[in-house]
């Protein structure tokens, strides 16, 4: 009896230790963070017959919109926000199948490039960004989804990368995006012009940190976004 009790006690201790030592699930292979919206996508119903669903694909600018101006998405149930903070254009491209095409929208707004050029490795070029944007456009069009490209918000300086010529880089990227949109006859959603100040950064009254808009900034973005969607889906 004594030996049996000792065996049971040892087994329970070993099982407990094993459970405690079990490593957390490793998501290093999910570089694009596909799991971020996986559960939400599963619960999202198919669009109604006459619904003009629009997916917002981007990084923190779009993700923070839901918390800083939540009424925008609450009042526009056909607007689906799929922004993930910190993401670069190749991650958006990898997510395109799951977070755009599978949701069957009529249009997709693609806001990409700032996180690519604000990195410190120096390997990113406008051409590499545009290769990803072009691929997303081609994927959208092959599924009868209207792509809407964006002129990126003005940024004078990244708080995490002082001294980097952010304004110059953003302006150059926007010119490249605008030229491609014109060539392909795509709607260009201009977030730059209504938010810019005299230094080619964001107006101080419209931003929290020079990169991300405050609620007043998002209210301006909402107006030009609605206008661009209307043009794309006319």
C-alpha positions as CSV (number, residue, x, y, z in Angstrom):
1,X,0.0,0.0,0.0
2,X,2.8,2.3,1.0
3,X,4.6,1.6,-2.3
4,X,1.4,2.3,-4.3
5,X,0.9,5.6,-2.6
6,X,4.6,6.6,-3.3
7,X,4.1,5.6,-6.9
8,X,0.9,7.7,-7.3
9,X,2.6,10.7,-5.6
10,X,5.7,10.4,-7.9
11,X,3.4,10.2,-11.0
12,X,1.4,13.2,-10.0
13,X,4.6,15.3,-9.3
14,X,6.1,14.2,-12.6
15,X,2.9,15.1,-14.5
16,X,2.6,18.5,-12.9
17,X,6.3,19.3,-13.6
18,X,5.8,18.2,-17.2
19,X,2.7,20.4,-17.6
20,X,4.6,23.4,-16.1
21,X,7.7,22.8,-18.3
22,X,5.7,22.5,-21.5
23,X,7.0,25.2,-23.8
24,X,4.6,27.8,-25.2
25,X,3.5,27.3,-28.8
26,X,6.2,28.5,-31.2
27,X,4.8,31.0,-33.8
28,X,8.2,31.9,-35.4
29,X,6.9,30.4,-38.7
30,X,4.0,32.8,-38.7
31,X,6.1,35.7,-39.7
32,X,3.1,37.6,-41.2
33,X,1.0,37.1,-38.1
34,X,-1.8,35.2,-39.9
35,X,-3.2,34.2,-36.5
36,X,-3.9,37.8,-35.6
37,X,-7.3,37.9,-37.4
38,X,-7.8,34.1,-38.0
39,X,-10.5,33.7,-35.3
40,X,-12.2,37.0,-36.2
41,X,-12.3,36.0,-39.9
42,X,-14.0,32.7,-39.1
43,X,-16.9,34.5,-37.3
44,X,-17.3,37.1,-40.0
45,X,-20.4,36.3,-42.0
46,X,-20.3,36.3,-45.8
47,X,-21.2,39.7,-47.3
48,X,-24.9,40.3,-47.9
49,X,-26.2,40.3,-51.5
50,X,-25.9,44.0,-52.0
51,X,-23.2,44.7,-49.5
52,X,-20.2,46.7,-50.6
53,X,-17.6,45.3,-48.3
54,X,-14.3,47.1,-48.1
55,X,-11.1,45.8,-46.4
56,X,-8.6,48.2,-44.8
57,X,-5.2,46.4,-45.2
58,X,-2.3,48.1,-43.5
59,X,-0.3,48.5,-40.2
60,X,-0.7,50.6,-37.1
61,X,-2.4,53.5,-38.8
62,X,-5.4,51.3,-39.6
63,X,-5.2,49.1,-36.5
64,X,-5.3,52.2,-34.1
65,X,-8.2,53.7,-36.1
66,X,-10.5,51.1,-34.4
67,X,-9.7,52.4,-30.9
68,X,-9.2,56.1,-31.6
69,X,-12.3,56.6,-33.7
70,X,-14.4,53.4,-33.2
71,X,-17.6,54.9,-34.4
72,X,-16.3,55.0,-37.9
73,X,-16.3,51.2,-38.2
74,X,-19.4,50.8,-35.9
75,X,-21.4,53.0,-38.3
76,X,-20.0,51.4,-41.4
77,X,-20.4,47.6,-40.8
78,X,-19.2,46.9,-44.3
79,X,-15.8,48.4,-43.5
80,X,-13.5,45.6,-42.3
81,X,-10.2,46.7,-40.5
82,X,-7.3,44.4,-41.0
83,X,-4.4,46.5,-39.8
84,X,-1.5,45.0,-37.8
85,X,0.9,47.4,-36.0
86,X,4.5,47.3,-37.3
87,X,3.9,45.3,-40.5
88,X,5.8,45.8,-43.7
89,X,4.6,45.3,-47.2
90,X,5.7,41.7,-47.7
91,X,3.7,40.7,-44.6
92,X,0.7,42.5,-46.0
93,X,1.2,40.5,-49.2
94,X,1.3,37.2,-47.3
95,X,-1.9,38.1,-45.5
96,X,-3.7,39.1,-48.6
97,X,-5.3,35.7,-49.3
98,X,-6.6,35.2,-45.8
99,X,-7.4,38.8,-44.7
100,X,-8.6,40.2,-48.0
101,X,-9.6,37.7,-50.7
102,X,-11.3,35.2,-48.4
103,X,-13.5,38.0,-47.0
104,X,-15.0,38.6,-50.4
105,X,-14.9,42.4,-50.4
106,X,-15.8,44.7,-53.3
107,X,-12.7,46.9,-52.6
108,X,-9.5,46.8,-50.6
109,X,-7.5,49.9,-49.4
110,X,-3.8,49.1,-49.4
111,X,-1.8,51.4,-47.1
112,X,1.9,50.2,-47.2
113,X,5.4,51.4,-47.1
114,X,6.2,53.5,-44.1
115,X,7.3,50.6,-41.8
116,X,9.4,49.3,-44.7
117,X,11.4,52.6,-45.1
118,X,11.6,53.3,-41.4
119,X,13.5,50.2,-40.6
120,X,17.3,50.3,-39.9
121,X,18.6,47.6,-42.2
122,X,18.8,49.8,-45.3
123,X,17.8,47.0,-47.6
124,X,14.4,48.4,-48.6
125,X,13.9,50.4,-51.7
126,X,10.8,52.0,-53.3
127,X,11.0,49.3,-56.0
128,X,10.9,46.5,-53.4
129,X,7.9,48.1,-51.8
130,X,6.2,48.6,-55.1
131,X,6.8,45.0,-56.1
132,X,4.7,43.9,-53.1
133,X,2.0,46.6,-53.9
134,X,1.9,45.5,-57.5
135,X,1.4,41.9,-56.5
136,X,-1.4,42.8,-54.1
137,X,-3.1,44.9,-56.9
138,X,-2.9,41.9,-59.3
139,X,-4.3,39.5,-56.7
140,X,-7.2,41.9,-56.0
141,X,-8.0,42.4,-59.7
142,X,-7.9,38.7,-60.4
143,X,-10.6,38.3,-57.8
144,X,-12.7,41.2,-59.0
145,X,-11.8,43.3,-56.0
146,X,-11.1,47.0,-56.6
147,X,-7.7,48.0,-55.3
148,X,-7.4,51.5,-53.7
149,X,-3.9,52.7,-53.3
150,X,-2.8,55.3,-50.7
151,X,-0.5,58.3,-50.7
152,X,1.0,57.8,-47.2
153,X,0.4,60.1,-44.3
154,X,3.1,62.8,-44.0
155,X,5.9,62.1,-41.5
156,X,8.7,64.5,-40.7
157,X,10.6,62.3,-38.3
158,X,10.1,58.8,-36.9
159,X,10.4,59.0,-33.0
160,X,12.4,55.7,-33.1
161,X,14.8,56.8,-35.8
162,X,15.9,60.4,-35.2
163,X,17.7,62.2,-38.0
164,X,16.4,59.9,-40.7
165,X,15.0,61.9,-43.7
166,X,11.4,60.5,-43.2
167,X,9.6,63.3,-45.0
168,X,11.9,63.0,-48.1
169,X,11.4,59.2,-48.2
170,X,7.6,59.4,-47.8
171,X,7.3,62.0,-50.5
172,X,9.4,59.9,-52.9
173,X,7.3,56.8,-52.1
174,X,4.1,58.7,-52.6
175,X,5.2,59.9,-56.1
176,X,6.0,56.3,-57.1
177,X,2.6,55.0,-55.8
178,X,0.7,57.9,-57.5
179,X,2.5,57.2,-60.8
180,X,1.6,53.5,-60.7
181,X,-2.0,54.3,-59.8
182,X,-2.3,56.7,-62.7
183,X,-0.7,54.2,-65.1
184,X,-3.1,51.4,-64.0
185,X,-6.1,53.8,-63.7
186,X,-6.6,53.0,-60.0
187,X,-8.1,55.2,-57.4
188,X,-5.5,57.0,-55.3
189,X,-6.6,57.8,-51.7
190,X,-4.5,60.9,-50.7
191,X,-3.8,60.8,-46.9
192,X,-0.8,63.2,-47.4
193,X,-2.3,66.4,-48.5
194,X,-5.0,67.0,-45.9
195,X,-2.7,66.2,-43.0
196,X,0.6,67.9,-44.0
197,X,2.2,70.9,-42.4
198,X,4.8,73.4,-43.6
199,X,7.7,70.9,-42.9
200,X,6.1,68.0,-44.8
201,X,5.2,66.4,-41.5
202,X,1.8,65.8,-39.9
203,X,0.1,68.9,-38.5
204,X,0.6,69.0,-34.7
205,X,-3.1,69.3,-34.0
206,X,-3.8,66.1,-35.9
207,X,-1.2,63.7,-34.5
208,X,-0.1,62.0,-31.3
209,X,3.5,61.4,-32.1
210,X,4.2,62.8,-35.6
211,X,3.4,59.4,-37.2
212,X,0.0,58.3,-35.9
213,X,-3.1,60.5,-36.1
214,X,-5.3,61.5,-33.2
215,X,-9.1,61.4,-33.4
216,X,-9.2,64.7,-35.3
217,X,-6.7,63.3,-37.8
218,X,-8.8,60.2,-38.2
219,X,-11.9,62.3,-38.8
220,X,-10.2,63.9,-41.8
221,X,-9.0,60.5,-43.0
222,X,-12.5,59.2,-42.8
223,X,-13.9,61.9,-45.1
224,X,-11.3,61.3,-47.8
225,X,-11.6,57.6,-47.4
226,X,-15.3,57.6,-47.9
227,X,-14.8,59.8,-51.1
228,X,-12.2,57.4,-52.5
229,X,-14.4,54.3,-51.8
230,X,-17.3,56.0,-53.6
231,X,-15.1,56.7,-56.6
232,X,-13.8,53.1,-56.7
233,X,-17.2,51.5,-56.4
234,X,-19.3,53.8,-58.6
